[in-house]
């Protein structure tokens, strides 16, 4: 996904903006089940190191 305007990043807490400047950013992921509209957001999260936890959360959605 591309987020050129930073709207997604701001909405879910991945970007910290001060005016038009990025003053901080976090890594993480957002997972959504379109059928149930359940969502999980993990900030400051290294997916590769915790892939089993991520997959479990995705299955639970």
C-alpha positions in Angstrom: 0.0 0.0 0.0 1.2 3.5 -0.7 0.4 6.4 1.6 1.8 9.5 -0.1 -0.3 11.9 1.9 0.3 10.2 5.2 -3.4 10.0 6.0 -3.3 6.2 6.8 -0.1 6.7 8.8 -1.6 9.5 10.9 -5.0 7.7 11.4 -3.4 4.6 12.8 -0.5 6.1 14.7 2.4 5.2 12.4 3.3 8.9 11.7 3.8 11.8 14.1 3.5 15.0 12.1 4.3 18.6 13.2 2.8 20.8 10.5 4.0 19.4 7.2 7.1 17.6 8.7 7.4 14.0 9.8 8.9 14.2 13.3 8.5 10.5 14.1 7.4 7.2 12.5 6.7 3.7 13.8 6.8 0.3 12.1 3.9 -2.1 12.5 0.9 -3.4 10.7 -2.9 -3.2 10.3 -4.9 -6.3 9.7 -8.6 -6.3 8.7 -11.2 -9.0 8.1 -13.5 -7.5 5.4 -16.3 -9.9 6.3 -16.5 -9.0 10.0 -14.8 -5.6 9.9 -12.7 -6.7 12.8 -9.3 -5.0 12.9 -5.9 -5.3 14.7 -3.3 -2.5 14.8 0.2 -3.2 16.1 2.6 -0.3 16.4 6.4 -0.5 16.8 6.2 -4.2 15.9 8.8 -6.2 13.9 6.6 -8.6 11.9 9.5 -10.8 10.9 10.5 -11.5 14.4 7.0 -12.3 15.6 5.5 -13.9 12.5 3.8 -16.7 14.4 2.0 -14.2 16.6 1.0 -12.1 13.6 -0.5 -15.2 11.8 -2.4 -16.2 14.9 -3.9 -12.7 15.2 -4.9 -12.8 11.6 -6.6 -16.1 12.0 -8.5 -14.8 15.0 -9.9 -11.9 13.0 
